Amino acid sequence: MEYRIIKSPSKGTLDILFRRKSSGIASPIGNYDAVGLVQGRLIDMVFAADIAEKGAGVVVEDIKGHCPQNLIMIAVFGDTAAVEAAIQEIQYKLKETKKGETL
């Protein structure tokens, strides 16, 4: 899993993300001042999205892309503290659980 956090994303960066999010540009996200980008295997990204939305008061969107390794990316939108907390919780829970375990 790879991740990056963008604090105060530029308009151009947001335009790229909004064009590529799976729910379309019309789907509202709400207030945010940071975006966390997380990339990995589909099973881990669905797990990560659930962890982030349950624990940190953020909105998660699937970001469309073209990856020959079949990796996908999610974007975690929220205030800076919530995005940072979500990314930390994702990292912790993915390390804590083993393949085939439930959370």
C-alpha positions as CSV (number, residue, x, y, z in Angstrom):
1,M,0.0,0.0,0.0
2,E,1.2,3.5,-0.8
3,Y,-0.3,6.7,0.5
4,R,0.1,10.5,0.2
5,I,-1.6,13.3,2.0
6,I,-2.2,16.6,0.2
7,K,-3.0,19.5,2.5
8,S,-4.8,22.4,0.9
9,P,-5.0,20.8,-2.5
10,S,-4.8,23.2,-5.5
11,K,-7.7,23.7,-7.8
12,G,-5.9,21.8,-10.6
13,T,-5.3,18.8,-8.3
14,L,-9.0,18.8,-7.3
15,D,-10.1,19.0,-10.9
16,I,-8.0,15.9,-11.7
17,L,-9.5,14.0,-8.8
18,F,-13.1,15.1,-9.5
19,R,-12.8,14.1,-13.2
20,R,-11.5,10.6,-12.1
21,K,-13.8,9.8,-9.2
22,S,-16.2,7.0,-10.0
23,S,-19.3,8.6,-8.7
24,G,-19.0,11.5,-11.1
25,I,-18.5,15.2,-10.7
26,A,-22.1,15.8,-9.5
27,S,-21.7,13.8,-6.3
28,P,-21.1,16.2,-3.4
29,I,-18.2,15.6,-1.0
30,G,-18.7,18.4,1.5
31,N,-16.2,20.4,3.4
32,Y,-12.6,19.3,3.2
33,D,-9.1,20.9,3.3
34,A,-7.0,17.8,2.8
35,V,-7.1,14.7,0.5
36,G,-5.4,11.4,1.4
37,L,-4.6,9.2,-1.6
38,V,-4.2,5.5,-0.9
39,Q,-3.3,2.9,-3.6
40,G,-3.2,-0.8,-3.3
41,R,-5.0,-4.1,-4.1
42,L,-8.8,-4.0,-4.5
43,I,-9.4,-6.1,-1.4
44,D,-7.2,-3.8,0.7
45,M,-8.7,-0.6,-0.7
46,V,-12.3,-1.6,0.0
47,F,-11.2,-2.6,3.6
48,A,-9.4,0.8,3.9
49,A,-12.4,2.8,2.7
50,D,-14.6,1.1,5.4
51,I,-12.0,1.8,8.1
52,A,-11.6,5.4,7.1
53,E,-15.3,6.2,6.9
54,K,-16.2,4.4,10.2
55,G,-13.4,6.0,12.2
56,A,-12.6,9.5,11.1
57,G,-15.5,11.4,9.7
58,V,-14.2,11.5,6.1
59,V,-15.7,10.8,2.7
60,V,-14.0,8.2,0.5
61,E,-14.1,8.0,-3.3
62,D,-12.8,5.4,-5.7
63,I,-10.5,7.1,-8.2
64,K,-10.5,5.6,-11.7
65,G,-7.1,4.9,-13.3
66,H,-5.2,2.6,-15.7
67,C,-2.8,0.4,-13.8
68,P,-1.4,-2.7,-15.5
69,Q,-0.7,-4.2,-12.0
70,N,-4.4,-4.0,-11.2
71,L,-3.9,-1.6,-8.3
72,I,-6.7,0.9,-7.5
73,M,-6.7,4.2,-5.7
74,I,-9.1,5.8,-3.2
75,A,-9.2,9.4,-2.2
76,V,-10.0,10.3,1.4
77,F,-11.6,13.8,1.7
78,G,-11.9,15.7,5.0
79,D,-10.3,18.2,7.3
80,T,-6.5,17.7,7.8
81,A,-6.7,16.1,11.2
82,A,-9.5,13.6,10.0
83,V,-7.6,12.6,6.9
84,E,-4.4,12.1,8.8
85,A,-6.3,10.0,11.5
86,A,-7.9,8.0,8.7
87,I,-4.6,7.2,7.0
88,Q,-3.0,6.2,10.3
89,E,-6.0,3.9,11.2
90,I,-5.8,2.3,7.7
91,Q,-2.1,1.6,8.2
92,Y,-2.6,0.2,11.7
93,K,-5.6,-2.1,10.8
94,L,-4.0,-3.4,7.6
95,K,-0.9,-4.4,9.6
96,E,-2.9,-5.8,12.4
97,T,-5.1,-8.1,10.4
98,K,-3.9,-11.1,8.5
99,K,-5.2,-12.4,5.2
100,G,-8.6,-14.0,5.7
101,E,-9.4,-12.3,9.0
102,T,-12.4,-10.2,9.7
103,L,-12.5,-6.9,11.5
